[in-house]
Amino acid sequence: QVQLVESGGGLVQAGGSLRLSCAASGRTFGTDAMAWFRQAPGNEREFVAAISRNGGSTRYADSVKGRFTISRDNTKKTVYLQMNSLKPEDTAVYFCAGRLDTGLGYVVYVAQPEYSYWGQGTQVTVSS
């Protein structure tokens, strides 16, 4: 079983940057595809960014494309989300998610049901 712990959230002014980290423990991290989702108050949880098992493929929600970058370091068992040019509408709890990928390693998964384990989330608040 894999456990995920997110960190790096906080309060930032609009236009600022934050870097979220998601540290994994348990079985080998390099076997898993990873993603970030977020949930704003009163809204459903939504997809933000995803990265393939081998790190070679990424995908982003249109709302964050060009501002956010997902990356991973398999030696540190950590996935990151670099968030630049933050907007008040980026305010949400950000969740890290993962799933075992036994395929060729380049597939990106964007749907929540495709992920089998989740972190507890980290709050990001962007003030105007």
Rosetta silent file (secondary structure, phi, psi, omega in degrees, C-alpha in Angstrom):
SEQUENCE: QVQLVESGGGLVQAGGSLRLSCAASGRTFGTDAMAWFRQAPGNEREFVAAISRNGGSTRYADSVKGRFTISRDNTKKTVYLQMNSLKPEDTAVYFCAGRLDTGLGYVVYVAQPEYSYWGQGTQVTVSS
SCORE:     score description
SCORE:     0.000 S_00000001
   1 L     0.000  139.791  179.876    0.000    0.000    0.000 S_00000001
   2 L  -105.463  137.203  174.638    1.208    3.493   -0.855 S_00000001
   3 E  -114.845  141.324 -179.016    0.672    6.505    1.366 S_00000001
   4 E  -120.198  137.981  177.268    0.879   10.091    0.092 S_00000001
   5 E  -130.141  117.152  178.732    1.600   13.234    2.082 S_00000001
   6 E   -88.771  152.141  175.202    1.198   16.637    0.450 S_00000001
   7 E  -154.022  168.532  175.754    3.008   19.773    1.579 S_00000001
   8 L   102.997   -5.405  178.377    3.809   23.260    0.350 S_00000001
   9 L   -71.728  171.317  178.628    0.395   24.835    0.489 S_00000001
  10 E   163.010 -164.564 -179.708   -0.275   28.211    2.055 S_00000001
  11 E  -103.389  130.041 -179.632   -1.448   31.772    1.530 S_00000001
  12 E  -143.293  151.406  177.324   -0.080   33.729   -1.421 S_00000001
  13 E   -79.681  154.743  176.552   -1.026   36.910   -3.233 S_00000001
  14 L   -54.724  136.847 -176.899   -2.360   36.832   -6.753 S_00000001
  15 L    93.003  -11.476 -179.217    0.487   36.605   -9.229 S_00000001
  16 L   -83.434 -174.680 -176.782    2.665   34.709   -6.791 S_00000001
  17 L  -132.138  152.674  171.687    4.012   31.170   -6.866 S_00000001
  18 E  -142.859  153.235  173.821    3.896   28.029   -4.762 S_00000001
  19 E  -123.493  114.805  176.753    5.453   24.602   -5.139 S_00000001
  20 E   -89.422  145.327  175.774    3.493   21.663   -3.842 S_00000001
  21 E  -124.154  149.105  177.388    5.188   18.380   -3.003 S_00000001
  22 E  -134.999  108.043 -177.938    3.689   14.933   -2.620 S_00000001
  23 E   -96.736  132.390 -177.835    5.894   12.380   -0.883 S_00000001
  24 E  -106.407  144.953  173.268    5.084    8.701   -1.265 S_00000001
  25 E  -131.911  154.593 -178.145    5.866    5.866    1.097 S_00000001
  26 L   117.654 -138.126 -176.360    5.321    2.187    0.639 S_00000001
  27 L   -72.785  177.985 -172.920    6.032    0.166   -2.450 S_00000001
  28 L   -56.285  124.241 -176.534    8.159    1.363   -5.354 S_00000001
  29 H   -71.223  -31.640 -175.615    7.055    4.814   -6.515 S_00000001
  30 H   -68.360   -3.878  178.216    8.397    4.390  -10.014 S_00000001
  31 H   -91.356   -1.691 -167.996    5.650    1.917  -10.877 S_00000001
  32 E  -117.484  141.905  166.886    2.906    4.509  -10.525 S_00000001
  33 E   -85.326  147.685 -172.581    1.288    7.242  -12.588 S_00000001
  34 E  -131.466  161.807  179.569    0.519   10.350  -10.544 S_00000001
  35 E  -158.420  164.286  170.957   -1.744   13.378  -10.634 S_00000001
  36 E  -119.019  137.696  173.036   -2.941   16.456   -8.817 S_00000001
  37 E  -126.391  167.221  176.858   -6.586   17.327   -8.292 S_00000001
  38 E  -145.737  155.602  178.518   -8.186   20.207   -6.416 S_00000001
  39 E  -138.387  116.330  176.142  -11.454   21.014   -4.692 S_00000001
  40 L   -88.807  156.580  179.918  -12.676   24.534   -4.040 S_00000001
  41 L   -55.717  129.781  178.472  -15.387   25.222   -1.434 S_00000001
  42 L    80.046   -1.496 -178.544  -18.773   24.249   -2.762 S_00000001
  43 L  -113.991  162.896  174.805  -17.302   22.651   -5.872 S_00000001
  44 L   -79.670  158.198  176.773  -16.583   19.128   -6.939 S_00000001
  45 L   -67.734  137.486 -176.125  -13.012   17.889   -7.013 S_00000001
  46 E  -130.595  156.804  179.150  -11.449   18.544  -10.411 S_00000001
  47 E   -70.439  140.937  175.767   -8.420   17.453  -12.398 S_00000001
  48 E  -117.134  -56.831 -176.115   -5.386   19.767  -12.403 S_00000001
  49 E  -158.845  152.874  179.321   -2.383   17.914  -13.828 S_00000001
  50 E  -142.791  154.350 -179.943   -1.103   14.386  -14.396 S_00000001
  51 E  -138.837  142.482 -178.275    2.199   12.737  -15.196 S_00000001
  52 L   -74.011  169.034 -178.878    2.985    9.309  -16.571 S_00000001
  53 L   -58.210  -39.984 -178.019    4.935    6.644  -14.746 S_00000001
  54 L   -88.531   -0.510  178.123    8.097    7.392  -16.697 S_00000001
  55 L    78.235   -0.473 -174.883    7.635   11.163  -16.431 S_00000001
  56 L   -84.868  -14.438 -179.056    7.707   11.604  -20.173 S_00000001
  57 L  -125.867  138.619  177.248    4.057   12.537  -20.622 S_00000001
  58 E  -137.126  160.260  175.666    2.042   15.212  -18.868 S_00000001
  59 E  -148.245  147.661 -176.343   -1.427   16.706  -19.191 S_00000001
  60 E  -132.689  150.894  169.231   -3.027   19.803  -17.726 S_00000001
  61 L   -67.536  147.363 -179.342   -6.456   21.242  -17.197 S_00000001
  62 L   -56.966  -33.673 -175.928   -7.080   24.157  -19.537 S_00000001
  63 L   -67.844  -18.602 -177.354   -7.449   26.469  -16.549 S_00000001
  64 L  -118.255   -5.708 -176.835   -3.840   25.913  -15.434 S_00000001
  65 L   -58.826  131.861 -178.691   -2.072   25.259  -18.730 S_00000001
  66 L    89.205  -13.830  179.552    0.962   27.514  -19.115 S_00000001
  67 L  -113.773  -34.142 -177.277    1.005   28.385  -15.404 S_00000001
  68 E  -107.898  148.407  176.057    1.403   25.040  -13.608 S_00000001
  69 E  -135.584  125.946  175.839    4.049   22.363  -14.134 S_00000001
  70 E   -99.250  141.179  178.368    3.915   18.819  -12.825 S_00000001
  71 E  -150.122  170.280  179.650    7.120   16.844  -12.372 S_00000001
  72 E  -146.658  151.309  174.561    8.422   13.852  -10.489 S_00000001
  73 E  -128.173  101.268 -175.185   11.609   12.586   -8.912 S_00000001
  74 L   -68.455  -26.097  178.501   11.429    8.820   -8.595 S_00000001
  75 L   -69.393  -29.187  178.185   14.620    8.657   -6.536 S_00000001
  76 L   -98.642   -1.511  179.810   12.944   10.857   -3.919 S_00000001
  77 L    55.036   45.727 -175.136    9.531    9.221   -4.411 S_00000001
  78 E  -136.745  140.608  172.058    8.028   12.667   -4.813 S_00000001
  79 E  -116.306  144.730 -174.622    5.788   14.414   -7.312 S_00000001
  80 E  -121.161  156.482  169.794    5.691   18.198   -7.542 S_00000001
  81 E  -134.855  105.454  175.805    3.315   20.866   -8.746 S_00000001
  82 E   -85.615  121.837 -175.814    4.941   24.203   -9.519 S_00000001
  83 E  -117.902  116.232  179.517    2.244   26.855   -9.577 S_00000001
  84 L  -116.041  164.710  178.219    3.035   30.269  -11.053 S_00000001
  85 L    48.750   48.338 -175.421    0.912   33.332  -11.803 S_00000001
  86 L   -65.057  146.308 -179.247   -1.596   32.196   -9.220 S_00000001
  87 L  -121.125  156.035  177.414   -5.137   33.545   -9.342 S_00000001
  88 H   -55.086  -31.879 -179.733   -7.801   33.767   -6.646 S_00000001
  89 H   -73.041   -4.783  173.198   -9.748   31.081   -8.522 S_00000001
  90 H   -83.715   -6.568  179.141   -6.872   28.673   -7.866 S_00000001
  91 L   -60.759  125.431 -176.453   -7.852   28.688   -4.183 S_00000001
  92 E  -179.216  170.631  165.842   -8.657   25.097   -3.207 S_00000001
  93 E   -89.374  126.707 -177.397   -7.493   22.039   -1.354 S_00000001
  94 E  -101.882  129.389 -177.796   -4.985   20.278   -3.599 S_00000001
  95 E  -115.482  139.461  172.553   -4.843   16.483   -3.563 S_00000001
  96 E   -97.359  143.448 -179.972   -2.172   14.167   -4.844 S_00000001
  97 E  -141.121  154.188  179.980   -3.278   10.830   -6.305 S_00000001
  98 E  -146.590  162.559  176.864   -1.590    7.748   -7.692 S_00000001
  99 E  -154.117  147.384  175.733   -2.213    4.429   -9.389 S_00000001
 100 E   -67.798  135.799  177.034   -0.172    1.442  -10.355 S_00000001
 101 L  -126.429  108.397 -177.165    0.663    1.431  -14.055 S_00000001
 102 L   -96.363    7.967 -179.420    1.815   -1.912  -15.410 S_00000001
 103 L   -84.631 -149.300 -175.408    1.824   -0.737  -19.028 S_00000001
 104 L   -77.749  -12.129  172.708    4.553    0.878  -21.079 S_00000001
 105 L    96.641   -0.553 -177.963    4.783    3.820  -18.694 S_00000001
 106 L  -107.100    0.780 -176.090    3.867    6.703  -20.949 S_00000001
 107 L   -79.667  139.927  176.088    0.104    6.795  -20.335 S_00000001
 108 L  -110.244  134.175 -179.583   -1.429    9.763  -18.515 S_00000001
 109 L  -111.774  132.585 -175.343   -4.644    9.291  -16.524 S_00000001
 110 L  -118.744   -8.778 -176.447   -6.959   12.256  -15.915 S_00000001
 111 L   -95.609  139.387 -178.416  -10.114   10.764  -14.397 S_00000001
 112 H   -58.208  -42.751 -179.059  -10.530   10.450  -10.638 S_00000001
 113 H   -63.150  -15.423  179.954  -11.848    6.849  -10.698 S_00000001
 114 H   -78.702   -9.719 -178.598   -8.609    5.808  -12.403 S_00000001
 115 L  -103.731  138.287 -172.149   -6.647    6.597   -9.250 S_00000001
 116 L  -105.824  -15.667  177.357   -6.558    4.147   -6.381 S_00000001
 117 E  -143.060  149.467 -170.886   -4.895    6.065   -3.552 S_00000001
 118 E  -136.886  152.347  170.423   -5.005    9.666   -2.406 S_00000001
 119 L   -85.804  179.115 -177.341   -3.325   12.059   -0.027 S_00000001
 120 L   -85.406  -15.916  176.902   -5.135   14.132    2.584 S_00000001
 121 L    99.483  154.865  175.809   -4.704   17.401    0.719 S_00000001
 122 E  -135.883  136.199 -174.466   -3.004   20.730    1.267 S_00000001
 123 E   -81.638  131.852  172.664   -4.760   24.099    1.315 S_00000001
 124 E  -120.476  124.097  179.586   -3.799   26.759   -1.210 S_00000001
 125 E  -124.471  123.989 -178.535   -5.295   30.216   -0.746 S_00000001
 126 E  -113.270  118.093 -179.209   -4.689   32.997   -3.263 S_00000001
 127 E   -92.560  148.404 -178.298   -5.647   36.493   -2.150 S_00000001
 128 L   -88.974    0.000    0.000   -6.603   39.227   -4.598 S_00000001
